[in-house]
Amino acid sequence: MKPAHQTMLLNVMLLAGVMGLFVTSLMWGETRIMFSHALADLLAGRHTAGAIIVERLRLPRTLLAILVGGTLGLSGAVLQGYLRNPLADPGILGVSGGAALGAVSVFYTGLMQVSIAALPLGGLTGALCAAAVLMGLVGRGGTLVLLLAGAALSSFAAALTTLVLNLVPSPYASFEIMHWLMGSLTDRTFTHVWICLPGVVCGTLLMLSSGRALDALTLGEDVAASLGFQLHGPRGVQTRIVLGAALAVGSCVAVSGAIGFVGLVVPHLLRPLVGFQPSRLLLPSFLGGSLLLLLADMVVRLVAVGPELQLGVLTALVGAPVFFARVIMLKRTVS
Amino acid sequence: MILLQAREVSLRRGDRAVVSAASLTLAKGRVIGLIGPNGAGKSTFMRLLTGLETPDRGDVRLLDRDMGQIPLVLRARQLAFIPQDGAPPPPMPVRALVALGRLPHGQAGDHAIRHAAVDHALDVTGLQDLCARPASHLSGGERARMNLARALATDTPVILADEPIAALDPAHALSMMHLFRQQAGQGKGIVVVLHDLVLATRFCDELVLMDDGAIIRHGPATQVLDDDIMRTVYGVTVRRVAGAVLPWSLCR
């Protein structure tokens, strides 16, 4: 089968999976409803309990799972391609840390009592500030400067977040902050969707525009430049990738908290299926990330015993064994 | 017809002049060998010729246009570059990597993979049999041929190669030099950085000898290389030994 057909088939299968889980996610939940009736009521504008549950609880949560999972998967694929490092993940830029710090500051200052939008807006502000600092630090520097700047920013944001946790007067607030940092889509509304959507759309478009440059970069920066790609500067590939990933990931972390391993694991699993070509990996990684997070969120909702398992905890619990398996496979291949 | 011309180009890094007033003219159908000891400034001069770096002084002209004024994509359609230490290739099939040479022409994916120029490049470099193999499984010699095939797939009038035979055994090095000569015979202009003076003498129309950032001599091999230059530039003495397996040897 031709590589393009193979990738198309993979995309179709992943899309079918996402659509199937989208519908399943709307149908299933803690409260049992007649989905067909709820959908009919929703479409007819009748405010029945089923329609309200689907519209206000399950639909925004499901849409966020698609957006957040997709963004994390795509960002992971783009950053791994750009840095030519399979261990790169969206957290490497430090923007997730900035978003977490922004959100934690909202907890600390009590601003979240003012509006439901205060927390995600705080996270978004933190992410945008971190992205601005990152872009300023990196300038026309190359990938090494980007990695160092991201590590510095990430460490500094983590230190400040710990400081806030240290200074917070109430143990309940500490618990809330810790809970939020674990990542979750519980109790998210359309307000959260609207807050993260612009950043996700702009960031995704910027990242998707870099596919051919990522292919060229597999041959090294000098060859990519000699093939006609402007790597640095305001309109360069690095700016598009860093800005795109920062906008999209920052917007997602602002509404969902930190959800690890999706950006790392999904491109890893899909890369052999697209012939290792970075440009072919982008769309499958978005769909694969969506699929994984939808699945994880449904597991969190449906297998809940006692306090609901946080989404970030589950993705880490699933993601880490996948890496263990990869290590064992790699050792077998080498031997 | 002049394809590429560097006129008195200079580049400083801090207080150090890395390239000093270097000039070079590459005509159609010619192979120029850029030679000199390590640290002579060959690779930096090559980057200036490629447009990867901009000279502090002087200018580089590609097909009679100032290099800095040519849009990057148009430049990529006229000049292909094979760097000194290419990044280790990913496990992509060889054909897919060679097809990346079509990117400057706006061709990607299956359209590029099926392009006649890619097939031609694979034929010329003898890689057709390996085209489905993951590039990460290639030997050093095969990788060197793949890099050349990628450059040929772009189908540019100028090819610049920085030490393309550095890691190759004599048979593969000879084969690569034959390929460069063959491409020049078809009208391309080639500048190649070499350390193997025997191959440089045999396959290049002209040698450009650099030392300490400056061009010391240029012209046919017979005018550039002599015992005196080997001693002063390379720091070795040429000793001709009658009856030995090789009729000469180099010693310090």
Interface residues (C-beta under 8 A of the other chain):
Chain A: K2 P3 A4 R84 R212 D215 A216 T218 L219 G220 D222 V223 A225 S226 L227 G228 F229 Q230 G275 F276 Q277 S279 R280
Chain B: R47 T50 G51 L52 L72 V73 L74 R75 A76 R77 L79 A80 F81 P83 G86 A87 P89 P90 P91 M92 P93 A96 L97 L100 G101 L103 P104 A108 G109 D110 I113 P134 R150 T154
